[in-house]
Amino acid sequence: MSEATLEKLRQEAETLTPDERISLAEHLFATVPANPEIEKAWLEEAERRSKDIDEGKAKLRPWSELQAELKGHLENHHR
């Protein structure tokens, strides 16, 4: 596929509603073949993080706190 065709698809996708873009993104993501190396790396990372939590090495924060922090960051970034 040419870069021009890909750019045209991107532009058309941007005209979709947010729900339509989410649906399209989910569909496209589901069609990407799994990569065993990436899957293995994610599993190893999840196991490492789980171990860190179990051993008290990880600092856990409530989602509401992170959500507020991210919202503030986004608001400051888009000013």
C-alpha positions as CSV (number, residue, x, y, z in Angstrom):
1,M,0.0,0.0,0.0
2,S,1.3,3.4,-0.9
3,E,2.0,6.1,1.7
4,A,-0.6,8.3,-0.1
5,T,-3.3,5.6,0.2
6,L,-2.5,5.0,3.9
7,E,-2.7,8.8,4.6
8,K,-6.0,8.9,2.8
9,L,-7.3,6.1,5.1
10,R,-6.0,7.9,8.2
11,Q,-7.8,11.1,7.1
12,E,-11.1,9.3,6.4
13,A,-10.8,7.5,9.8
14,E,-10.5,10.8,11.5
15,T,-13.9,11.8,10.2
16,L,-15.6,8.9,12.1
17,T,-17.3,9.4,15.4
18,P,-15.3,8.4,18.5
19,D,-17.3,5.2,18.9
20,E,-16.7,4.3,15.2
21,R,-13.0,5.0,15.5
22,I,-12.8,2.7,18.6
23,S,-14.7,0.0,16.8
24,L,-12.4,0.3,13.8
25,A,-9.3,0.3,16.0
26,E,-10.5,-2.8,17.9
27,H,-11.2,-4.6,14.6
28,L,-7.8,-3.7,13.1
29,F,-6.0,-4.7,16.3
30,A,-7.8,-8.1,16.3
31,T,-6.6,-8.8,12.8
32,V,-2.9,-8.3,13.7
33,P,-1.2,-11.7,14.0
34,A,0.1,-12.6,17.5
35,N,3.8,-12.4,17.9
36,P,5.1,-15.2,20.2
37,E,8.2,-13.1,21.2
38,I,6.0,-10.2,22.3
39,E,3.5,-12.4,24.1
40,K,6.4,-14.1,26.0
41,A,7.9,-10.7,26.9
42,W,4.6,-9.4,28.2
43,L,4.1,-12.6,30.3
44,E,7.5,-12.2,31.8
45,E,6.9,-8.6,32.6
46,A,3.5,-9.4,34.2
47,E,5.2,-12.1,36.3
48,R,7.9,-9.8,37.4
49,R,5.4,-7.1,38.4
50,S,3.3,-9.6,40.3
51,K,6.4,-10.8,42.2
52,D,7.3,-7.2,43.0
53,I,3.9,-6.6,44.4
54,D,4.0,-9.8,46.4
55,E,7.4,-8.9,47.9
56,G,6.3,-5.3,48.7
57,K,8.8,-3.8,46.2
58,A,6.1,-2.1,44.1
59,K,4.4,1.1,45.1
60,L,0.7,0.7,44.3
61,R,-1.6,3.7,43.9
62,P,-5.4,3.9,43.6
63,W,-6.7,4.3,40.1
64,S,-8.6,7.4,41.1
65,E,-5.3,9.1,42.0
66,L,-3.6,8.1,38.8
67,Q,-6.7,9.2,36.8
68,A,-6.7,12.6,38.4
69,E,-2.9,13.0,37.7
70,L,-3.3,12.0,34.1
71,K,-6.2,14.3,33.6
72,G,-4.2,17.2,35.0
73,H,-1.2,16.3,32.8
74,L,-3.5,16.2,29.7
75,E,-5.1,19.5,30.6
76,N,-1.7,21.2,31.0
77,H,-0.4,19.7,27.8
78,H,-3.3,20.9,25.7
79,R,-3.2,24.5,26.8
